[in-house]
Amino acid sequence: MHGLIWGNSGLRDGATNRALDREQWLRSGASGEPLLRFYACTPTASLGTYEDEAHAVRPDYCCSRDIPIIRRLSGGSALYIDSGQICWTLTVPTADIMAFGPWLECLGIAICGALSAQGVAASFREPNDIELEGRKLGSFFLAAEAGVLLAQGTLFQSLDVETMLKVLRVPKEKLTPEGFRTAAACFAVLPPLELGCTMEGLRESLANNLGAALGLPCCKFVFWPEAVHCPGDDTPEPNKAKLYRGPLYSAFVKTSGGVLMGHLRFDEYGCVASLRLHGNVQMRPRNLFNELEGWLLGVSEDALADRLDAFFSTRPYELFHFGSGDILILLHRLFERLHQATALTLSEEGVNTIMVHDPEGRRDTFAILAIAEAVLVPYCAKPVWCKWRHRDGCSECGLCTVSDTYRLAHERGLQVVTICNFEHLNETLQRFREEGVGAYLGMCCNNFFLKREYAFRAAGMPAVLLDITGSNCYDLGQEQLAYVGKFQAEASLNECIVEKVMQFVPHRLGAPDTSSSRNTRRKRQKPGLPSTTLYPDK
């Protein structure tokens, strides 16, 4: 194999760097030359290959700040890149592209070794992060195609945390000065280099270490050509066959390798009319989702498993830290939308707000509701004027959707808990587990569930979760306030959906008589100065 050829293409805009990446990948494939290119980039939102723009970044903010959104060649999560970061792209022709995990570890250890040689005691954190004293110093992602491995990454020389958090949707942190400080504590930047070390020396050290890790005989520096050839963009696109204009159903599944999302339209026979799959995942080949979308057109739910098995048995592939079983769960969740819409008489907008959490991956919505024994509601859905807002409990005054939810739950003999903060959620789920609660019905925004899914998973109980509407903390960028129970804006529960879902929760023994005055719905009035009788005693 040729020795590693490396160079620095300097500061370019995001689109130009994307074109250079593509040109570099093609050149390595055609010439057999392993190439490493360092570069800097003007402010850019960089999507992973398989991500959906609307779920990964805030397009309106990017547009208002003239920050372009580009789709890079590698998978993984969206990044915010600017001139304060050392960016690099490595392309290596190889006849034997091993699994992504060993590649990531090999490259990560090599990068940390190069940094250590320059006096920076960095460490590799699986699967793809570089850390300094436990804080994120950079990350990198992979792609592979036609016998060429591609790796792309960044190291932080400086970091504009405020802009990064406003550009990216995930992860989200509180968009206030305190929130920026909290987020900044999770990141590290390169410290001043030791005496005698330079940035050019650091790049050379990185090239030498990466070359040695790849078993390349030597490294050769070149001046990267100024001319930019822009080949056609081969980014996988979803199938465009959307002639059938039925309802569009959506669902997601959280996996160890990222979040898988899907959008499905049914034909008149209840089969797949059009399908789109995406997520912040890493896999190969790069057009796998595109091929799978076409493969599943016209498939019924009963034929999903066999059709999926046939697809993956006919081609080489790698799904990094997720599997075909996760895709099958997602597809069943999408088909389940049709059952939900029929049973609950809801539109696609309504059923798309229903989230199913099942650690075993075998129960549907109605099987979970049939064994539900408790209801969790978020404090942020209580009115800001109510003194029960930051307390567990409710007077059931009838003046808000939480009050009606308490009434509906008590009619069925269910215990109800107002979750006051994230710690309270953990404590409540732990108590449910110790008490042997079979399942529960909860309300939270999907952003919270995705970010804190580990807490729900650790409890080991299935749940049906209903998305909340109105001013939730993620829309307003005040998540950290919400986690500690100090969020001040008011979200709301969808009363219609709550009522329809609750009809499928059986009455438990000891349920109160629904004819009692306590459980009779009161006419809701929007209070001016609410009566103090609505408030609990302090």
C-alpha angles and dihedrals in degrees: 000000000000119000119259113278113204139176147149121256094188129217116345137155121264097259093050092049089049090054091048090051091052092046091049092052092051092046093053090050094049100041102029089233119143107225133194119190126187119197146155125232136208114237107305139159106227116201123201112247095257101038127115111234095221092054098042106043141015102255094186092055092046091050093049091052096040091243108153121223114221132177111229125211097248128071129237132079131335118271134199109224128189140158092279092073133079104230124193140181123198123191119186125181109217134164091212114046103187124204117301094245097065091042092053092048092047093050094041093054090047092052091049090049091053091049091049090054087059093049097264110125098209127164135203118244117194133278103016115328133112113210137193115200091340095310127109113262097170145321141219138201138201143227132175131197137157094356096311124112116209125196124183127185150150138219121202117240088164131352133213096207095176095056092041092056092047093050098046126064095195121073096029125190133176110293097220131097090263091047091052090052091050092050093044089059088066093059135064132200128209109277120227108291120249120266110289095021122113136185089251088053090050092053090048090049090051091050093049094048095046090047092050092048089053092048094243116159099227145350124237125194118218134175104252111240116256094216115092121206110198110208120191115287109252096186108147111255127197119255111277097210097121100136091125105081102197124134116305111231122197135193141159140207125204112222135175089256097050141288117313115206131187139187120198138184120194128217123225090276095055093254130125111289095168134353136190125189126188142147147148091275139125121230146134144271094038094223094052096111091046092053092044092051090056093043092057098050110125094013122141123218093253090057096047099097095047093044092049092048090050091051096052094041092061101056143036113254145154126211106191111225093341134070147208087268089065090052090050091052089051092050091050089050089054093049089047088063089072091053091047092050092052098043096042096035091230133145121244089262089058099046091044087067092062115096123194119207113188118158090199094047095221107096127084128212097273096045089056094046089051091064098035113131103171144035127218121200127183119242090225090070091063116092114269090234094056117100088211089064096097096030134078108251141045136229089218091227092159094236099114142029092256089059090053091048091054089051093050091048095048090049087062096044094249125148113240126205129188106216106223100183142344094273089053090052091055092047092049095048090048090052091049089052093050090048092051096243106180099209142329143213115234142177125217139127116271091239090061092047093050094048096043099032089123090069092054091045093050090057090061095215128121118239143179109222125195119209115237126227137210124042103356120176094248094056089050095040094239101121096132091056089051094050091057095041100254102109108133106189120088125247123183142215120236099247095196093053093044091053094047094046092046090058088073094055109093122232112258126220112277095029109160124251105272091211092070117110091241091064098041113107114246124213107266116236127182103238126224099193103357120222116262088233086078092064127082121239113267 
